[in-house]
Amino acid sequence: MLNKSLAIRLFDAFSIQRWNEKIRPVELVEMDKTAHKMIIAWCLGRCEEDAGRAVNWERLINGGIFELMRRIVISDIKSPIYNRIREEHPDVFRELNEWVYRQMEAHLDDQVIREEFRSYLMDDAYLDKHTRLVLDAAHLYATFWEFRIIRHTNPRGYQIEEIHTSLMNRMEPFLDLVGMRRLVTNHPLASFIDLCGQLRFQIRWGQTPRIPRTSVLGHMMLVACLSWFFSREVGACARRSYNNFFGGLLHDLPEAVTRDIISPVKSSVERLPDVIANIEKQLAEREIFGLLPQTWKPELAYLIQDEFDSKIRQSQDEGRKPLKVSSADIGSSFNADGFDPYDGELVRVADHLSAFLEAYMSAQYGIRSESIDKGLRIGEKYAGQVIAGIDVGRIYAAF
């Protein structure tokens, strides 16, 4: 299901520049924006659930990934132009989506995912009204978050005030969402979103020149996407897919308070990884969990603590200590929503594959170094390995 061409196509989102006609103090790229958007969508969705309104998480995740795939294809069309085509020329918009589908079809080996992607592009009913509202609100707020950086750098720039007014007007219909009201009123939830946003400024492989450079936040989104494709391949239940996607999306969240510590440094002293992990837990308790409703803490801790361990929690009892199992055990005995299964092993595979792609793509552009060469050897440890039913060795053998 996950092949070389699809992995490379997803990686293209690291090269799509946003706001590239404006003065920017930092690069703003599509992969980072989508990562931020999906974290915001998780927050908005949890707020809605707290208010007694159900969220279709399966379609929300699908919609986030499929929209990223669409934007990878149509990256040259500015959002205002794209929106006008959609609103004023529906026939042309439909033809454009047909073309987007044809561009991505060859990269999608799985017929079911191809059909779902086409439904997302062509059928407005694929997302129910409430799920679409959450996703659209998250997309808009992530855009607004970026725009505040642009506006601060270029306060008197061309159309800056017009863009600001437009974004504020477009935000108003989404204020029916509890979470959006919290974000625009500087609730602590807004600080959590800001904290997550800072991860787009933390560049991975800090001392290694690469093309393209990748941020911690963007890396988290790629890991989430890869984890989702793995989940679909092994027939994961809905909760398992949810945990694997958001576990991948949030797995490096503690780095917002510790910064990205590269693997050679972590492994330089035998006990250092354990010490760092303990410090991360302490800092997360003080600086991350305190920004969120306390009822969310058990779920977030389940996802970001011991994030590469596979585990279950029977009946989703958030007060019960997780039971560590293997992903093979999950596939054979615990692949049901009631066990709240989380494939930390698959998230780890996705994390390694993301790092390999960072090295591989840089090498393709002619940038090599000792660190890059080490990254290119990541696949050697997976030769012949099958994890949770995924032939990981086959994936690397294609490169």
C-alpha positions in Angstrom: 0.0 0.0 0.0 2.8 2.4 0.8 5.3 2.4 -2.1 8.4 4.4 -3.0 6.6 6.8 -5.4 3.9 7.7 -2.9 6.4 8.3 -0.1 8.4 10.6 -2.3 5.2 12.4 -3.5 4.2 13.0 0.2 7.7 14.3 0.9 7.2 16.9 -1.9 5.1 18.9 0.6 8.3 20.0 2.3 9.3 21.9 -0.8 6.0 23.8 -1.3 6.6 27.3 -0.1 3.7 29.3 1.4 3.3 33.1 1.3 6.2 33.2 -1.1 5.2 36.6 -2.5 5.5 38.2 1.0 8.4 39.1 3.2 8.9 36.2 5.6 11.4 36.0 8.5 11.2 32.1 8.2 10.2 29.6 5.5 6.6 28.6 5.7 6.0 25.3 4.0 2.9 23.2 3.2 3.9 20.1 5.3 4.3 22.3 8.4 1.0 24.1 7.8 -0.9 20.8 7.4 0.7 19.4 10.6 -0.4 22.5 12.5 -3.8 22.3 11.0 -4.3 18.7 12.1 -3.2 19.4 15.6 -5.7 22.3 15.7 -8.3 19.9 14.3 -7.6 17.5 17.1 -8.1 20.3 19.7 -11.3 21.5 18.1 -12.7 18.0 17.8 -12.0 17.2 21.4 -13.7 20.5 22.4 -16.7 19.4 20.4 -16.8 16.0 22.1 -16.6 17.7 25.5 -19.7 19.7 24.4 -21.6 16.5 23.6 -21.2 16.7 19.8 -19.8 13.6 18.0 -16.9 13.9 15.6 -16.2 11.5 12.7 -12.5 11.1 13.4 -12.0 8.6 10.6 -13.3 11.0 8.0 -11.5 13.9 9.6 -8.1 12.2 9.4 -8.8 11.0 5.8 -9.8 14.6 4.9 -6.6 16.0 6.3 -4.4 13.6 4.4 -6.4 13.8 1.2 -6.3 17.6 1.3 -2.6 17.5 1.7 -2.4 15.2 -1.4 -4.5 17.6 -3.4 -2.4 20.6 -2.4 0.8 18.8 -3.3 -0.6 18.6 -6.9 -2.0 22.1 -7.2 0.7 23.9 -5.2 1.1 26.6 -7.9 -2.5 27.9 -7.5 -2.8 30.6 -4.7 -5.5 30.0 -2.2 -7.6 33.1 -3.2 -7.6 32.0 -6.8 -8.4 28.4 -5.8 -11.3 29.5 -3.7 -12.7 31.7 -6.5 -12.5 28.8 -8.9 -14.4 26.6 -6.4 -17.1 29.2 -5.7 -17.6 30.9 -9.1 -16.7 28.1 -11.6 -17.9 24.8 -10.1 -17.6 22.9 -13.5 -14.0 24.0 -13.9 -13.4 23.1 -10.2 -14.7 19.6 -10.8 -12.5 19.2 -13.9 -9.5 20.4 -11.8 -10.2 17.8 -9.2 -10.5 15.1 -11.8 -7.0 16.1 -13.0 -5.7 16.1 -9.4 -7.0 12.5 -9.1 -5.3 11.4 -12.2 -2.0 12.9 -11.0 -2.2 10.9 -7.7 -3.8 7.8 -9.0 -0.6 6.1 -10.1 0.9 6.6 -6.7 -1.9 4.8 -4.9 -1.7 1.1 -5.2 -4.7 0.3 -3.0 -8.1 0.5 -4.8 -10.1 1.3 -1.7 -7.9 4.3 -0.9 -8.1 5.5 -4.6 -11.8 5.4 -4.4 -11.9 7.2 -1.1 -9.6 9.9 -2.4 -11.7 10.3 -5.5 -14.9 10.6 -3.3 -13.2 13.2 -1.2 -12.4 15.2 -4.4 -15.7 14.8 -6.2 -18.4 14.3 -3.6 -19.2 17.0 -1.1 -21.1 14.5 1.0 -17.9 12.6 1.8 -17.4 14.8 4.8 -20.5 15.5 6.9 -21.2 19.1 7.7 -19.8 19.1 11.2 -16.5 17.3 10.3 -16.0 19.7 7.4 -16.6 22.6 9.7 -13.9 21.4 12.1 -11.4 20.8 9.3 -12.1 24.1 7.6 -11.9 26.0 10.9 -8.5 24.3 11.7 -7.3 25.2 8.2 -8.3 28.8 8.5 -6.8 29.2 12.0 -3.5 27.7 10.9 -3.5 30.1 8.0 -4.2 33.0 10.4 -1.4 31.9 12.6 1.0 32.1 9.7 -0.4 35.4 8.6 0.3 37.0 12.0 4.0 36.4 11.4 3.8 37.9 7.9 1.9 40.9 9.1 4.4 41.6 11.9 7.2 41.5 9.5 5.5 43.5 6.7 2.8 45.7 8.5 2.4 48.2 5.6 2.8 45.6 2.8 0.6 45.4 -0.3 -2.9 44.0 0.7 -1.8 43.2 4.2 -4.8 44.9 5.8 -7.1 43.5 3.2 -5.9 39.9 3.9 -6.3 40.6 7.6 -9.8 41.8 7.2 -10.7 38.8 5.0 -9.3 36.3 7.4 -11.2 37.8 10.3 -14.4 37.9 8.4 -14.0 34.3 7.3 -13.4 33.2 10.9 -16.7 34.4 12.1 -18.9 31.5 10.9 -16.6 29.1 12.8 -17.2 30.7 16.1 -20.1 28.2 16.7 -17.3 25.8 17.5 -16.3 25.8 21.2 -12.7 25.5 20.4 -12.6 28.4 18.0 -14.1 30.7 20.6 -11.3 29.6 23.0 -8.6 30.3 20.4 -9.8 33.8 19.5 -10.2 34.8 23.2 -6.6 33.7 24.2 -7.7 30.7 26.2 -4.8 28.5 27.3 -5.7 26.3 24.4 -4.4 29.1 22.1 -1.0 28.9 24.0 -0.9 25.2 23.3 -1.4 25.8 19.6 1.3 28.5 19.7 3.6 26.0 21.4 3.0 23.4 18.7 3.6 26.0 16.0 7.0 26.7 17.4 8.1 23.2 16.2 8.0 24.5 12.6 11.0 26.7 13.5 13.0 23.8 14.9 15.0 22.4 12.0 15.9 18.8 12.1 19.5 17.5 11.6 20.6 20.9 12.9 24.3 20.6 12.0 23.7 18.9 8.6 23.0 20.9 5.4 20.1 19.3 3.5 17.7 20.0 0.7 15.0 20.5 1.5 15.4 21.5 5.2 12.7 19.9 7.3 11.2 21.0 10.6 10.2 18.9 13.6 6.5 19.9 13.0 6.6 18.8 9.3 8.4 15.6 10.3 5.6 14.8 12.7 3.0 15.1 9.9 4.9 12.8 7.6 5.2 10.3 10.4 1.4 10.6 10.9 0.7 10.0 7.2 3.0 7.0 7.0 1.5 5.6 10.2 -2.0 6.0 8.7 -1.0 4.1 5.5 0.5 1.3 7.6 -2.7 1.2 9.7 -4.9 0.9 6.6 -2.6 -1.9 5.3 -3.0 -4.0 8.4 -6.7 -3.5 8.6 -6.6 -1.5 11.9 -9.8 -0.8 13.7 -11.0 2.8 13.9 -9.5 3.6 17.3 -6.2 2.0 16.4 -6.0 4.1 13.2 -6.9 7.2 15.3 -4.2 6.5 17.9 -1.5 5.7 15.2 -2.2 8.9 13.3 -2.4 11.3 16.2 0.4 9.4 18.0 2.6 10.0 14.9 1.4 13.6 14.7 2.2 14.3 18.3 5.2 12.0 19.0 7.8 14.7 19.1 5.6 17.3 20.9 8.0 17.2 24.0 10.7 18.7 21.8 8.7 22.0 21.9 10.2 22.3 25.4 13.5 20.3 25.0 14.4 21.1 21.4 15.4 18.4 18.9 18.3 16.4 20.4 19.9 14.5 17.5 20.4 10.7 17.8 24.2 10.7 18.0 24.0 13.0 21.1 21.3 10.9 22.7 23.3 7.7 22.3 26.6 9.2 23.3 26.2 8.2 27.0 24.5 4.9 28.0 22.0 6.4 30.4 21.4 9.7 28.6 18.3 8.5 26.7 16.5 7.6 29.9 17.6 10.8 31.6 16.3 12.8 28.6 13.0 10.9 28.6 12.5 11.6 32.3 13.2 15.3 31.9 10.8 15.4 28.9 8.0 13.9 31.0 8.6 16.5 33.8 8.6 19.4 31.3 5.6 18.0 29.5 3.7 17.9 32.8 4.5 21.5 33.6 4.5 23.2 30.2 2.3 21.1 27.9 -0.4 19.4 29.9 -1.2 22.5 31.9 -2.4 24.3 28.8 -5.0 21.7 28.0 -8.2 20.6 29.8 -7.3 18.0 32.4 -9.6 15.5 30.9 -7.4 15.4 27.8 -4.3 14.6 29.8 -4.7 10.8 29.9 -5.1 10.5 26.1 -2.2 12.8 25.3 0.1 11.1 27.8 -0.9 7.7 26.3 0.2 9.0 22.8 3.4 10.9 23.6 4.9 9.0 26.6 6.7 5.8 25.6 5.5 6.7 22.1 7.4 3.8 20.4 5.9 1.1 22.6 2.9 -0.8 21.4 0.2 -0.9 24.0 -3.5 -1.3 24.9 -6.0 0.0 27.5 -9.0 -2.1 28.0 -12.4 -0.4 27.5 -10.5 2.9 26.9 -10.3 3.2 30.7 -8.1 6.3 30.8 -7.4 5.9 34.5 -5.8 2.5 33.9 -2.1 2.0 33.3 -1.4 1.0 29.7 -0.4 -2.6 29.1 2.6 -3.0 26.8 2.1 -5.6 24.1 3.6 -6.2 20.6 2.0 -4.9 17.4 1.8 -8.6 16.3 -0.3 -9.2 19.5 -2.5 -6.2 18.7 -3.1 -7.6 15.2 -4.0 -11.1 16.4 -5.9 -10.4 19.6 -6.5 -6.7 20.4 -7.5 -5.1 17.1 -10.8 -3.7 18.5 -11.8 -0.2 19.6 -12.4 -1.4 23.2 -8.7 -2.1 23.7 -7.7 1.4 22.6 -4.7 -0.1 20.7 -1.7 1.9 19.8 1.1 0.6 17.5 4.2 2.3 18.8 6.3 -0.1 16.8 4.7 1.1 13.5 5.0 4.7 14.6 8.7 3.9 15.1 8.9 2.4 11.6 7.3 5.5 10.2 9.7 7.7 12.2 12.7 5.9 10.8 11.3 5.9 7.3 10.7 9.7 7.5 14.4 10.2 8.6 15.5 7.9 5.8 13.5 10.0 3.3 15.1 13.2 4.6 18.5 11.7 3.9 17.5 10.1 0.6 16.0 13.2 -0.9 18.9 15.4 0.1 21.3 12.9 -1.5 19.1 13.0 -4.7 19.8 16.7 -4.8 23.5 16.1 -4.5 24.0 17.0 -0.8 26.0 14.3 1.0 27.8 14.1 4.3 28.6 11.6 7.0 25.3 12.2 8.7 23.4 11.8 5.4 25.2 8.6 4.6 24.3 7.3 8.1 20.7 8.2 7.4 20.8 6.3 4.2 21.8 3.1 6.1 18.7 3.2 8.3 17.0 0.6 6.1 19.7 -1.9 6.8 18.2 -2.7 10.2 14.9 -3.6 8.6 16.2 -6.0 6.0 13.9 -9.0 5.9 11.8 -7.6 8.8 8.0 -7.9 8.9 6.4 -5.8 11.6 2.7 -6.0 12.4 2.2 -7.5 9.0 4.1 -4.8 7.2 7.0 -6.0 5.0 9.3 -3.1 6.1 12.3 -4.6 4.3 10.4 -4.5 1.0 9.8 -0.7 1.4 13.5 0.1 1.8 14.5 -2.3 -1.0 12.6 -0.2 -3.5 15.0 2.8 -2.9 
